[in-house]
Amino acid sequence: MLNPPIPHQSELEMVSLEQLVPKDHLVRKIDKVIDFEFIRDEVADLYCHDNGRPAIDPVRLFKIMLLGYIFGIKSERQLVKEIEVNIAYRWFLKMTLTEKVA
């Protein structure tokens, strides 16, 4: 007898992004060998610290553009859509699963 599948999408599971991203994924390799924190120092004088809207983190912005280049995503809109669904990209950008991309 063929039983219908039981939907499990609404179950609560405790899992971390660390567990979901394969150990040999390219973004892990990049993150292991490159420390992107130098970008903050390079662009610090371009930002006003006491005026204007809050800025997007320059390290995250650089990493987003790097993902688009490496994985051949030519459109910024498509890049945002890919980050919304790709857990490895979110891990690389140090985003949570529910954090809004743009």
Beta strands, then each sheet from edge to edge (+ up, - down):
end
